[in-house]
Amino acid sequence: MSNSPTIPQQKIDEALPDLQASVSMCFHCFDTLLQNLRLSYPQLHSVLQAQNKNEKPSFLADLGKEGVKCPMFVTWEKKREQSLDDVYDLRGCIGSLSPLPVATALTKYALISALQDTRFNPIHPSELPMLRVAVSLLVKYEPCQTAYDWTVGIHGIIIQFTVDGTSYSATYLPEVAQEQGWGRAASVNSLIRKAGYAQQISPQLIESIQCTRYQSSKHKMTFETFLQCLEKQDLVAMAACLEKACLSLLKQSNQQYSNQQQVSQAGCDVL
C-alpha cells in the first residue's frame, strides 16, 4: 500500500457506513479480468462470450442506489503451490482511500490490481485456477481521540502529522496489524516510518498525530467458486470449457518454464 493522501473530513463522510462487500462484487472482478484476458489469448476468446456493454453488472443491486461512493481496494492472491493449508500469497492490491463511485471503481481496480501493480508481473491466464480475489470496502470512518484509540483486528488507521513544515501520512488496512502480530504502538511506529519520517519517534510526535480509524467490509472468492457461480447461472458448459482452457494454459506455461530451465542449464558444470 502506498502512503495515503490527506483526506478532508467531508470526503470521509461521503462513504456509506452500511455498505457491504458481496459475492457479486467478487464475481464481477473475475469476470472483468477474464474479459480483458480473452482479447489476448485465443484459448479464452473461443470459450468466453463477449460482454454485453449495455448489461448492468449484477453487483449494482447490492449498492442500494446509483452513485454510491466508497473508498475501496481490490486484492488478488495466489495459492501457494503444493500448499496443504490453502496458503495464499499477495499477487496484487490497488485501491483508493478517497470515496469513488463503486459502480465504476470496482471494474477499474479489478484490472489495475491484477495487471498494473508494479510489484508484480501482470496476471497470466495460467494462474487463474490458483487465484483468489478480495473486495474491501472501507467504511465507518471516525476520528480518533489519540493515535492509539483503535482496536487491532477491527480498525484500519490513517495517520497524519507535520514536522518542520513537512506533512506526512500513511495507512494500514484493518487486517495488517493482526497479520503482522503488532499491537497499537508497534503499528503506529511502523506507519510513521512508512510515511517517510526517519527521525526519532518521541512522545511529543505521537501526541501530535491526527488519527482516523475505519473498518473494512471484505469478501473473498476463489476461482473455483467463480466457476460454481457460472454453473448456477446455467452456464455449466462455459464453466467446464473455461476450466479446461485454464488448465491447458497452465500446462503450457509449466512446459515453457521447464524448457527454459533445461536451456539455461545446458553446458553448465555441476559442482
C-alpha positions as CSV (number, residue, x, y, z in Angstrom):
1,M,0.0,0.0,0.0
2,S,1.3,3.5,-0.8
3,N,1.3,6.4,1.5
4,S,-2.2,7.9,1.8
5,P,-3.3,11.4,0.8
6,T,-4.7,13.8,3.3
7,I,-8.5,13.1,3.3
8,P,-10.8,16.0,4.2
9,Q,-13.5,15.1,6.7
10,Q,-16.3,15.9,4.3
11,K,-14.8,13.3,1.9
12,I,-14.8,10.7,4.6
13,D,-18.4,11.4,5.4
14,E,-19.4,10.6,1.9
15,A,-18.7,6.9,2.5
16,L,-21.8,4.9,3.5
17,P,-21.3,3.0,6.8
18,D,-23.6,0.2,6.0
19,L,-22.3,-0.7,2.6
20,Q,-21.2,-4.4,2.4
21,A,-18.8,-6.2,0.0
22,S,-20.6,-9.1,-1.7
23,V,-20.3,-12.3,-3.7
24,S,-21.4,-10.5,-6.8
25,M,-18.7,-7.9,-6.4
26,C,-16.0,-10.6,-6.3
27,F,-17.7,-12.4,-9.3
28,H,-17.5,-9.1,-11.2
29,C,-13.8,-8.8,-10.6
30,F,-13.1,-12.3,-12.0
31,D,-15.5,-11.6,-14.9
32,T,-13.8,-8.3,-15.7
33,L,-10.3,-9.8,-15.6
34,L,-11.4,-12.7,-17.9
35,Q,-13.0,-10.3,-20.4
36,N,-9.7,-8.4,-20.6
37,L,-7.6,-11.6,-20.9
38,R,-9.8,-13.1,-23.7
39,L,-8.7,-10.3,-26.0
40,S,-5.1,-11.6,-25.9
41,Y,-5.5,-15.3,-25.5
42,P,-7.3,-17.4,-28.2
43,Q,-7.9,-20.2,-25.7
44,L,-10.1,-17.9,-23.7
45,H,-11.6,-16.0,-26.6
46,S,-13.2,-19.1,-28.0
47,V,-14.7,-20.1,-24.6
48,L,-16.0,-16.8,-23.2
49,Q,-18.9,-14.8,-24.5
50,A,-18.2,-11.2,-25.3
51,Q,-19.5,-8.9,-22.6
52,N,-22.7,-7.1,-23.3
53,K,-21.7,-3.5,-22.6
54,N,-25.3,-2.5,-22.2
55,E,-26.0,-5.1,-19.5
56,K,-25.6,-3.8,-16.0
57,P,-23.3,-5.9,-13.6
58,S,-25.3,-7.8,-11.0
59,F,-23.4,-6.2,-8.1
60,L,-25.1,-2.9,-8.7
61,A,-28.2,-4.3,-7.0
62,D,-26.1,-4.6,-3.8
63,L,-25.4,-0.9,-3.7
64,G,-29.0,0.2,-2.9
65,K,-28.8,3.3,-5.1
66,E,-26.9,4.6,-8.0
67,G,-23.9,6.9,-7.5
68,V,-22.8,5.3,-4.2
69,K,-19.2,6.3,-3.3
70,C,-16.8,4.4,-1.1
71,P,-13.0,4.1,-0.6
72,M,-12.1,0.6,-1.7
73,F,-9.3,-1.9,-2.6
74,V,-9.2,-5.0,-4.8
75,T,-6.7,-7.6,-3.8
76,W,-5.6,-10.6,-5.8
77,E,-3.9,-13.6,-4.1
78,K,-2.4,-16.8,-5.5
79,K,-2.5,-20.1,-3.7
80,R,1.0,-21.3,-2.9
81,E,1.9,-24.4,-4.9
82,Q,1.6,-27.7,-3.1
83,S,0.1,-25.9,-0.1
84,L,-2.0,-28.3,2.1
85,D,-3.4,-25.4,4.2
86,D,-4.6,-23.2,1.4
87,V,-1.9,-20.6,2.0
88,Y,-2.2,-17.6,-0.4
89,D,0.4,-15.0,-1.3
90,L,-0.3,-11.5,-2.4
91,R,-0.5,-11.1,-6.2
92,G,-1.7,-7.5,-6.5
93,C,-3.5,-4.9,-4.4
94,I,-4.6,-1.4,-5.6
95,G,-7.3,0.9,-4.5
96,S,-8.2,4.3,-3.3
97,L,-8.7,5.9,0.1
98,S,-10.8,8.6,-1.4
99,P,-14.5,7.8,-2.0
100,L,-15.2,6.9,-5.6
101,P,-18.3,5.6,-7.4
102,V,-18.3,1.9,-6.6
103,A,-20.1,1.1,-9.9
104,T,-17.1,2.2,-12.0
105,A,-14.2,1.9,-9.5
106,L,-14.7,-1.8,-8.9
107,T,-14.1,-2.5,-12.6
108,K,-11.1,-0.1,-12.7
109,Y,-9.3,-1.6,-9.7
110,A,-10.1,-5.2,-10.6
111,L,-7.9,-4.7,-13.7
112,I,-5.3,-2.3,-12.3
113,S,-4.6,-4.6,-9.3
114,A,-4.3,-7.6,-11.5
115,L,-2.3,-6.2,-14.3
116,Q,-0.6,-3.0,-13.3
117,D,0.6,-3.4,-9.7
118,T,4.3,-2.6,-10.3
119,R,5.4,-5.0,-7.5
120,F,4.4,-8.0,-9.7
121,N,4.2,-9.2,-13.3
122,P,0.7,-9.0,-14.8
123,I,-1.5,-11.9,-14.0
124,H,-1.3,-14.7,-16.7
125,P,-4.4,-16.9,-17.6
126,S,-2.4,-19.9,-16.4
127,E,-2.6,-18.6,-12.9
128,L,-6.4,-18.3,-12.8
129,P,-7.1,-21.7,-11.1
130,M,-4.9,-20.7,-8.2
131,L,-6.3,-17.1,-7.7
132,R,-8.5,-15.6,-5.1
133,V,-9.9,-12.1,-5.2
134,A,-11.0,-9.9,-2.3
135,V,-13.0,-6.8,-2.4
136,S,-12.5,-4.4,0.6
137,L,-14.9,-1.5,1.1
138,L,-13.6,0.9,3.6
139,V,-16.4,2.1,5.9
140,K,-17.3,3.7,9.3
141,Y,-14.6,6.4,9.3
142,E,-14.2,8.0,12.7
143,P,-11.7,10.5,14.2
144,C,-9.6,9.0,17.0
145,Q,-9.0,10.8,20.3
146,T,-5.4,9.6,20.2
147,A,-3.1,7.7,17.9
148,Y,-3.9,4.6,20.0
149,D,-7.7,5.0,20.0
150,W,-8.5,2.0,17.8
151,T,-8.7,-1.8,18.0
152,V,-6.4,-4.3,16.4
153,G,-8.2,-6.7,14.1
154,I,-11.2,-4.3,13.7
155,H,-9.9,-1.0,12.6
156,G,-7.5,0.3,9.9
157,I,-6.0,3.7,10.6
158,I,-4.8,6.7,8.7
159,I,-2.2,8.9,10.5
160,Q,-1.3,12.5,9.5
161,F,1.3,14.7,11.1
162,T,3.5,17.6,10.3
163,V,7.2,18.2,11.4
164,D,9.1,21.3,10.4
165,G,6.6,22.2,7.7
166,T,6.7,18.8,6.1
167,S,3.4,16.8,6.1
168,Y,3.4,13.0,6.5
169,S,0.6,10.5,6.1
170,A,0.2,6.7,5.8
171,T,-2.4,4.0,6.3
172,Y,-2.7,0.3,7.1
173,L,-5.8,-1.6,6.3
174,P,-7.6,-3.4,9.2
175,E,-6.1,-6.8,8.6
176,V,-2.4,-5.6,8.5
177,A,-1.7,-5.2,12.3
178,Q,-3.3,-8.5,13.1
179,E,-1.5,-10.4,10.3
180,Q,1.9,-8.9,11.4
181,G,1.3,-9.6,15.1
182,W,1.6,-5.9,16.0
183,G,-0.1,-4.1,18.9
184,R,-1.2,-0.5,18.5
185,A,2.1,1.1,19.5
186,A,4.1,-1.1,17.0
187,S,1.6,-0.4,14.3
188,V,1.7,3.4,14.8
189,N,5.6,3.3,14.8
190,S,5.6,1.3,11.6
191,L,3.2,3.7,10.0
192,I,5.4,6.7,10.9
193,R,8.3,5.0,9.1
194,K,6.1,4.1,6.2
195,A,5.1,7.8,5.9
196,G,8.7,8.6,5.3
197,Y,9.7,10.1,8.7
198,A,13.1,8.9,9.7
199,Q,13.9,10.9,12.8
200,Q,13.4,9.8,16.4
201,I,9.8,9.0,17.4
202,S,9.2,11.0,20.5
203,P,6.1,11.1,22.8
204,Q,5.5,14.6,21.5
205,L,5.4,13.3,17.9
206,I,2.9,10.6,18.9
207,E,0.7,13.3,20.6
208,S,0.7,15.5,17.5
209,I,-0.6,12.7,15.2
210,Q,-4.1,13.1,13.8
211,C,-5.5,9.6,13.5
212,T,-8.6,8.4,11.7
213,R,-9.9,4.8,12.2
214,Y,-12.1,2.9,9.7
215,Q,-13.4,-0.6,9.2
216,S,-13.4,-2.9,6.2
217,S,-16.3,-4.8,4.8
218,K,-14.4,-7.6,3.0
219,H,-15.5,-10.5,0.8
220,K,-13.3,-13.2,-0.9
221,M,-13.8,-15.6,-3.8
222,T,-11.7,-18.3,-5.3
223,F,-11.6,-19.1,-9.0
224,E,-13.3,-22.5,-8.1
225,T,-16.2,-20.6,-6.5
226,F,-16.4,-18.3,-9.6
227,L,-16.8,-21.4,-11.8
228,Q,-19.5,-22.7,-9.4
229,C,-21.3,-19.3,-9.8
230,L,-21.3,-19.7,-13.5
231,E,-22.8,-23.2,-13.2
232,K,-25.6,-21.7,-11.1
233,Q,-26.3,-19.3,-13.9
234,D,-27.0,-22.3,-16.2
235,L,-23.5,-21.8,-17.8
236,V,-22.3,-25.2,-16.9
237,A,-20.7,-25.8,-20.4
238,M,-18.9,-22.5,-20.3
239,A,-17.6,-23.2,-16.8
240,A,-16.3,-26.6,-17.9
241,C,-14.6,-25.2,-21.0
242,L,-13.1,-22.3,-19.1
243,E,-11.6,-24.6,-16.5
244,K,-10.2,-26.8,-19.3
245,A,-8.7,-23.9,-21.1
246,C,-7.1,-22.5,-18.0
247,L,-5.6,-25.9,-17.1
248,S,-4.3,-26.2,-20.7
249,L,-2.6,-22.8,-20.4
250,L,-1.2,-23.8,-17.0
251,K,0.3,-27.0,-18.5
252,Q,1.7,-25.0,-21.4
253,S,3.2,-22.4,-19.1
254,N,4.8,-25.1,-17.0
255,Q,6.3,-26.8,-20.1
256,Q,7.7,-23.5,-21.3
257,Y,9.3,-22.9,-17.8
258,S,10.8,-26.5,-17.9
259,N,12.2,-25.9,-21.4
260,Q,13.8,-22.6,-20.3
261,Q,15.4,-24.3,-17.3
262,Q,16.9,-27.0,-19.5
263,V,18.3,-24.4,-21.9
264,S,19.8,-22.3,-19.0
265,Q,21.4,-25.4,-17.5
266,A,22.9,-26.7,-20.8
267,G,26.6,-26.5,-20.9
268,C,26.9,-25.7,-17.2
269,D,29.1,-27.8,-14.9
270,V,27.5,-29.0,-11.6
271,L,29.9,-28.8,-8.7
